[in-house]
């Protein structure tokens, strides 16, 4: 978890009814900047408080979990992955005539890759 002090520079609404918040921070340590850039384009839990965040609030942030309702467009991460794989299958010659065959093969390879790393 990253705790930053910053100033809310702007708040605006978007066409899809989400809200964009721009926060300016003071200079970051290299490890903090790296961790922050690593979160770019990923869904994260964000807590904003007008003063110092209390230990109880930190614990609440650390224990929070995202649900499907919290994900843009109401799609889970696995649904988003399947959608991205479908676009990939359409754009590139994968050697599969049916998407379901491509998807099954791709997922089996990923599952076996993870299993091969387990003890």
Secondary structure, DSSP 8 states (H G I E B T S, - for coil): -----EEEEEEEE-TTS-EEEEEEES---HHHHHHHHHTTTS-------SS---HHHHHHHHH----GGGSGGG--HHHHHHHHHHHHHHHS--S-SSHHHHHHHHHHHHHHHHHHT--
